[in-house]
Amino acid sequence: MTLPPLVSERLTLRGWDPDDPQDVAAAYDIYRRDEVSRWLGAHPSPWKSEQAAHERLLRWQSVGFDAPGFGIWAIVPTGGDGPIGSALLTRLPDSEGTLTEDVEIGWHLHPDHWGHGYATEAAVLLMAHADETLGITKINALAYPGNDASVAVMQRLGMHHRGETDRWYGVHLQWWSTPLELAAETGPA
Ligand SMILES: CC(C)(COP(=O)(O)OP(=O)(O)OC[C@H]1O[C@@H](n2cnc3c(N)ncnc32)[C@H](O)[C@@H]1OP(=O)(O)O)[C@@H](O)C(=O)NCCC(=O)NCCS
């Protein structure tokens, strides 16, 4: 599914291209790292090879997204050498893997690019896209206990801590969401 490019002062978000060797190499260099992959997915595990990265980027073209405007974008700094991370807007799977109506936002950066505000800037772009293009203001963010860097992004975005939950992915996670006054407009979680 083609993702719309989203542009801020310092960043462009655009779809990952599994046919572009630079995208495949960049994705592999991010997700082969334990300090990134240890926090991701129901079964955290570093990517093993560029071939595995290629296959993952192919899957990211469709898996988990049942409507236009959802997906996993590459984060590309203006004037940089290519992708430095991912930002995602997806539907959350329940413990059986079935997609729910609940929407998740997420962020992953290459460690060389931590500490510059890129994850927060990308998330602001995605939240504006969700609101203006998809009409979605209720957005969830999840993190494994101990992922303080990701929780700090949620706090910078003004999200609210909702407690811990195992309602998605079949995994026990910290649950944050967009402010309750916005969430109330689109119903309960
Ligand atoms: C989670 C993750 C994306 C956070 O990255 P991050 O760089 O700390 O977060 P941001 O990009 O929002 O950057 C914020 C930092 O940049 C600093 N910063 C520097 N220049 C900035 C600028 N111009 N604008 C905003 N912030 C800036 C902020 O002060 C802050 O630093 P601090 O943490 O020392 O207070 C990163 O740790 C990561 O990729 N982790 C592995 C994957 C992961 O866990 N993903 C989340 C799964 S739930």
The ligand as a Gaussian input file, in Angstrom:
#p B3LYP/6-31G(d) Opt

LIG

0 1
 C       12.696000       5.127000      21.548000
 C       13.682000       5.955000      20.735000
 C       13.149000       6.154000      19.316000
 C       13.843000       7.326000      21.432000
 O       14.841000       8.057000      20.745000
 P       15.284000       9.489000      21.301000
 O       16.305000      10.010000      20.371000
 O       15.608000       9.393000      22.744000
 O       13.942000      10.347000      21.212000
 P       13.738000      11.670000      20.343000
 O       14.142000      11.392000      18.955000
 O       12.379000      12.157000      20.600000
 O       14.842000      12.642000      20.957000
 C       14.685000      13.228000      22.226000
 C       16.034000      13.646000      22.772000
 O       16.665000      14.493000      21.825000
 C       17.009000      15.748000      22.473000
 N       17.044000      16.792000      21.422000
 C       18.184000      17.282000      20.891000
 N       17.896000      18.156000      19.929000
 C       16.554000      18.240000      19.832000
 C       15.668000      18.998000      19.032000
 N       16.131000      19.848000      18.104000
 N       14.338000      18.830000      19.207000
 C       13.870000      17.973000      20.147000
 N       14.671000      17.231000      20.953000
 C       16.013000      17.360000      20.794000
 C       15.983000      15.856000      23.563000
 O       16.406000      16.736000      24.581000
 C       15.942000      14.423000      24.057000
 O       17.092000      14.140000      24.778000
 P       17.054000      13.482000      26.261000
 O       16.522000      12.087000      26.050000
 O       18.472000      13.499000      26.677000
 O       16.140000      14.320000      27.064000
 C       15.075000       5.254000      20.667000
 O       15.576000       5.083000      21.962000
 C       15.011000       3.881000      19.978000
 O       15.013000       3.793000      18.759000
 N       14.953000       2.810000      20.804000
 C       14.915000       1.437000      20.240000
 C       13.585000       1.138000      19.601000
 C       12.433000       1.348000      20.569000
 O       12.522000       1.036000      21.732000
 N       11.312000       1.865000      20.032000
 C       10.112000       2.047000      20.816000
 C        9.401000       0.761000      21.031000
 S        8.048000       0.986000      22.163000

